[in-house]
Amino acid sequence: MYDLPNIFKMTYEHPPASDPTSYHGNFSVVHFSRTYDEAFTLLVEARNYLSAHRGQNRRNSSREAAAQCVEEMRMTTRLIRAMAWLLAVRAVEEGEIAWCDAVDIDDLMVDIRVCTADSHEECGFLSPGLLDLMGRAHSLYMRAARMELQVAASCNS
């Protein structure tokens, strides 16, 4: 049987942070590297949580199960969008693309409408673990969106 690398195994441990020496001390890249490491760690943590609690919403009413599914998808969208932005930042820092090519303002505006909604108050029936993940994903997404909006503003001016 094929043995998967550790990064693909389902664990509840955080992946190792990236090697800070590979960024040659450039402050802005280190800042994005830490955010990238945080996003990657949170993405793995969310994957592990959702895999471990798959089918849990069957115990809830159909309305609660639907609301939980929507919030899980919103959380996943936030994490994926933040990761996409941070990967674009890495591509810019490596000289592969220009800042203006890193931003797609139409996609950004659609994602902002979906991802900024915060319905913690309406989801009191969700587990504390899921609420915590949702809150951290929201915070990470908001930081990434602010960075992307700043770049978009400078490219459009």
Backbone hydrogen bonds in HBPLUS format (Angstrom, degrees):
<---DONOR---> <-ACCEPTOR-->    atom                        ^
c    i                          cat <-CA-CA->   ^        H-A-AA   ^      H-
h    n   atom  resd res      DA  || num        DHA   H-A  angle D-A-AA Bond
n    s   type  num  typ     dist DA aas  dist angle  dist       angle   num
A0008-PHE N   A0005-PRO O   3.00 MM   3  5.79 152.9  2.08 124.1 130.5     1
A0009-LYS N   A0006-ASN O   3.17 MM   3  5.20 151.3  2.26 102.7 111.2     2
A0022-SER N   A0019-ASP O   3.21 MM   3  5.86 159.8  2.25 117.3 122.6     3
A0023-TYR N   A0020-PRO O   3.38 MM   3  5.93 169.3  2.39 114.9 117.2     4
A0026-ASN N   A0023-TYR O   3.18 MM   3  6.16 175.9  2.18 138.5 138.1     5
A0030-VAL N   A0026-ASN O   2.99 MM   4  6.24 160.9  2.02 159.5 165.7     6
A0031-HIS N   A0027-PHE O   2.91 MM   4  6.17 157.2  1.97 153.0 159.4     7
A0032-PHE N   A0028-SER O   3.12 MM   4  6.37 161.0  2.16 142.8 146.9     8
A0033-SER N   A0029-VAL O   2.72 MM   4  5.91 146.5  1.83 146.5 157.7     9
A0034-ARG N   A0030-VAL O   2.93 MM   4  6.20 157.4  1.98 153.1 156.5    10
A0035-THR N   A0031-HIS O   3.16 MM   4  6.44 158.5  2.21 144.9 151.0    11
A0036-TYR N   A0032-PHE O   2.72 MM   4  5.89 154.4  1.78 147.4 155.4    12
A0037-ASP N   A0033-SER O   2.82 MM   4  6.06 161.6  1.86 150.4 155.0    13
A0038-GLU N   A0034-ARG O   2.91 MM   4  6.12 154.8  1.97 144.2 151.4    14
A0039-ALA N   A0035-THR O   2.83 MM   4  6.07 157.8  1.88 148.4 154.7    15
A0040-PHE N   A0036-TYR O   2.81 MM   4  6.04 163.9  1.84 156.5 160.8    16
A0041-THR N   A0037-ASP O   2.93 MM   4  6.01 163.4  1.96 146.3 151.2    17
A0042-LEU N   A0038-GLU O   2.92 MM   4  6.07 160.3  1.96 148.1 153.7    18
A0043-LEU N   A0039-ALA O   2.86 MM   4  6.02 151.5  1.94 147.0 155.1    19
A0044-VAL N   A0040-PHE O   2.99 MM   4  6.25 160.4  2.03 151.8 156.0    20
A0045-GLU N   A0041-THR O   2.90 MM   4  6.10 158.6  1.94 147.2 154.0    21
A0046-ALA N   A0042-LEU O   2.84 MM   4  6.00 156.1  1.89 146.1 152.3    22
A0047-ARG N   A0043-LEU O   2.95 MM   4  6.15 160.3  1.99 145.9 151.6    23
A0048-ASN N   A0044-VAL O   2.90 MM   4  6.14 162.6  1.93 151.7 156.3    24
A0049-TYR N   A0045-GLU O   2.92 MM   4  6.11 159.1  1.96 146.7 152.8    25
A0050-LEU N   A0046-ALA O   2.85 MM   4  6.01 175.1  1.86 158.4 159.8    26
A0051-SER N   A0047-ARG O   2.91 MM   4  6.01 155.0  1.98 147.0 154.3    27
A0052-ALA N   A0048-ASN O   2.92 MM   4  6.01 157.0  1.97 145.7 152.2    28
A0053-HIS N   A0049-TYR O   2.95 MM   4  6.10 139.8  2.11 147.6 158.6    29
A0056-GLN N   A0053-HIS O   3.03 MM   3  5.44 158.4  2.08 135.1 134.9    30
A0058-ARG N   A0055-GLY O   3.20 MM   3  5.64 163.7  2.23 111.4 116.2    31
A0059-ARG N   A0056-GLN O   3.22 MM   3  6.15 166.4  2.24 124.1 126.7    32
A0060-ASN N   A0057-ASN O   3.15 MM   3  5.21 148.0  2.26  99.1 108.4    33
A0065-ALA N   A0061-SER O   2.79 MM   4  6.00 161.5  1.82 159.3 165.4    34
A0066-ALA N   A0062-SER O   2.98 MM   4  6.05 153.9  2.05 138.9 145.4    35
A0067-ALA N   A0063-ARG O   3.01 MM   4  6.24 157.4  2.07 143.5 149.8    36
A0068-GLN N   A0064-GLU O   2.83 MM   4  6.03 155.5  1.89 148.8 155.7    37
A0069-CYS N   A0065-ALA O   2.97 MM   4  6.16 157.0  2.02 145.0 151.1    38
A0070-VAL N   A0066-ALA O   2.97 MM   4  6.22 158.6  2.02 149.2 154.7    39
A0071-GLU N   A0067-ALA O   3.01 MM   4  6.23 162.2  2.04 148.7 153.2    40
A0072-GLU N   A0068-GLN O   2.87 MM   4  6.06 154.0  1.94 150.1 157.6    41
A0073-MET N   A0069-CYS O   2.96 MM   4  6.13 157.9  2.01 147.7 153.6    42
A0074-ARG N   A0070-VAL O   2.86 MM   4  6.10 151.6  1.94 146.1 154.8    43
A0075-MET N   A0071-GLU O   2.90 MM   4  6.04 157.4  1.95 143.7 149.6    44
A0076-THR N   A0072-GLU O   2.95 MM   4  6.17 159.3  1.99 145.1 150.9    45
A0077-THR N   A0073-MET O   2.84 MM   4  6.02 156.0  1.90 146.3 153.1    46
A0078-ARG N   A0074-ARG O   2.92 MM   4  6.15 157.8  1.97 148.9 154.5    47
A0079-LEU N   A0075-MET O   3.04 MM   4  6.33 162.6  2.07 151.0 155.1    48
A0080-ILE N   A0076-THR O   2.90 MM   4  6.11 164.8  1.92 153.4 157.7    49
A0081-ARG N   A0077-THR O   2.88 MM   4  5.94 164.0  1.90 151.5 156.3    50
A0082-ALA N   A0078-ARG O   2.94 MM   4  6.10 159.5  1.98 148.7 154.5    51
A0083-MET N   A0079-LEU O   2.94 MM   4  6.13 161.3  1.97 148.9 154.2    52
A0084-ALA N   A0080-ILE O   2.86 MM   4  6.07 157.2  1.91 148.7 155.3    53
A0085-TRP N   A0081-ARG O   3.03 MM   4  6.27 158.8  2.08 147.9 152.8    54
A0086-LEU N   A0082-ALA O   2.98 MM   4  6.22 162.9  2.01 150.9 155.7    55
A0087-LEU N   A0083-MET O   2.85 MM   4  6.05 150.5  1.94 151.5 159.3    56
A0088-ALA N   A0084-ALA O   3.00 MM   4  6.24 148.4  2.10 142.1 150.8    57
A0089-VAL N   A0085-TRP O   2.92 MM   4  6.27 148.6  2.02 147.4 156.5    58
A0090-ARG N   A0086-LEU O   3.04 MM   4  6.31 154.3  2.11 140.7 147.1    59
A0091-ALA N   A0087-LEU O   2.99 MM   4  6.28 152.3  2.07 143.3 150.8    60
A0092-VAL N   A0088-ALA O   2.94 MM   4  6.27 151.6  2.02 147.6 155.1    61
A0093-GLU N   A0089-VAL O   2.90 MM   4  6.17 165.8  1.92 154.7 158.4    62
A0094-GLU N   A0090-ARG O   2.93 MM   4  6.14 138.5  2.11 143.8 154.9    63
A0096-GLU N   A0091-ALA O   2.87 MM   5  5.20 147.3  1.98 166.4 159.8    64
A0095-GLY N   A0092-VAL O   2.90 MM   3  5.03 155.9  1.96 107.0 114.8    65
A0101-ASP N   A0098-ALA O   3.00 MM   3  5.23 132.0  2.24 102.6 115.9    66
A0102-ALA N   A0099-TRP O   2.96 MM   3  5.12 143.7  2.09 103.0 114.4    67
A0108-LEU N   A0104-ASP O   2.91 MM   4  6.11 161.4  1.95 157.2 163.4    68
A0109-MET N   A0105-ILE O   3.00 MM   4  6.11 157.7  2.05 144.8 149.0    69
A0110-VAL N   A0106-ASP O   3.19 MM   4  6.46 157.8  2.24 147.6 153.3    70
A0111-ASP N   A0107-ASP O   2.87 MM   4  6.08 167.9  1.89 155.6 159.3    71
A0112-ILE N   A0108-LEU O   2.87 MM   4  6.03 152.4  1.94 147.9 155.7    72
A0113-ARG N   A0109-MET O   3.27 MM   4  6.48 157.5  2.32 142.0 146.2    73
A0114-VAL N   A0110-VAL O   3.30 MM   4  6.65 153.8  2.37 147.2 153.9    74
A0115-CYS N   A0111-ASP O   2.70 MM   4  5.72 173.3  1.70 164.0 166.5    75
A0116-THR N   A0112-ILE O   3.05 MM   4  5.58 151.8  2.13 143.1 145.5    76
A0122-GLU N   A0119-SER O   3.12 MM   3  5.36 126.9  2.41 102.8 115.7    77
A0123-CYS N   A0120-HIS O   3.10 MM   3  5.17 151.5  2.19 102.7 111.5    78
A0126-LEU N   A0123-CYS O   3.09 MM   3  5.69 167.2  2.11 119.5 123.5    79
A0131-LEU N   A0127-SER O   2.98 MM   4  6.27 163.9  2.01 156.7 161.8    80
A0132-ASP N   A0128-PRO O   2.91 MM   4  6.04 152.1  1.99 144.8 152.0    81
A0133-LEU N   A0129-GLY O   3.05 MM   4  6.32 162.2  2.08 146.8 151.1    82
A0134-MET N   A0130-LEU O   2.83 MM   4  6.04 162.5  1.86 153.2 158.5    83
A0135-GLY N   A0131-LEU O   2.93 MM   4  6.10 156.0  1.99 144.8 150.9    84
A0136-ARG N   A0132-ASP O   2.99 MM   4  6.25 163.4  2.02 154.5 158.4    85
A0137-ALA N   A0133-LEU O   2.86 MM   4  6.02 157.3  1.91 151.6 158.3    86
A0138-HIS N   A0134-MET O   2.93 MM   4  6.09 154.4  2.00 144.7 151.8    87
A0139-SER N   A0135-GLY O   2.99 MM   4  6.23 160.3  2.03 147.4 152.4    88
A0140-LEU N   A0136-ARG O   2.95 MM   4  6.13 164.1  1.98 148.6 152.8    89
A0141-TYR N   A0137-ALA O   2.87 MM   4  6.00 163.8  1.90 148.7 153.9    90
A0142-MET N   A0138-HIS O   2.92 MM   4  6.09 161.8  1.95 151.5 156.3    91
A0143-ARG N   A0139-SER O   3.12 MM   4  6.38 155.9  2.18 147.2 153.0    92
A0144-ALA N   A0140-LEU O   3.00 MM   4  6.28 166.3  2.02 155.9 159.4    93
A0145-ALA N   A0141-TYR O   2.77 MM   4  5.94 162.2  1.80 157.1 162.5    94
A0146-ARG N   A0142-MET O   2.98 MM   4  6.10 155.8  2.04 143.0 149.1    95
A0147-MET N   A0143-ARG O   3.08 MM   4  6.37 158.1  2.13 147.6 153.2    96
A0148-GLU N   A0144-ALA O   2.91 MM   4  6.18 162.1  1.94 151.8 156.8    97
A0149-LEU N   A0145-ALA O   2.80 MM   4  5.98 156.7  1.85 150.5 157.1    98
A0150-GLN N   A0146-ARG O   2.97 MM   4  6.19 150.8  2.06 145.0 152.4    99
A0151-VAL N   A0147-MET O   3.08 MM   4  6.41 158.0  2.13 149.4 154.8   100
A0152-ALA N   A0148-GLU O   2.85 MM   4  6.07 161.5  1.89 150.1 155.9   101
A0153-ALA N   A0149-LEU O   2.88 MM   4  6.02 155.2  1.94 145.6 151.9   102
A0154-SER N   A0150-GLN O   3.08 MM   4  6.33 156.0  2.14 145.0 151.0   103
A0155-CYS N   A0151-VAL O   2.91 MM   4  6.14 148.3  2.01 149.9 159.2   104
A0156-ASN N   A0152-ALA O   2.99 MM   4  6.10 143.0  2.13 144.7 153.7   105
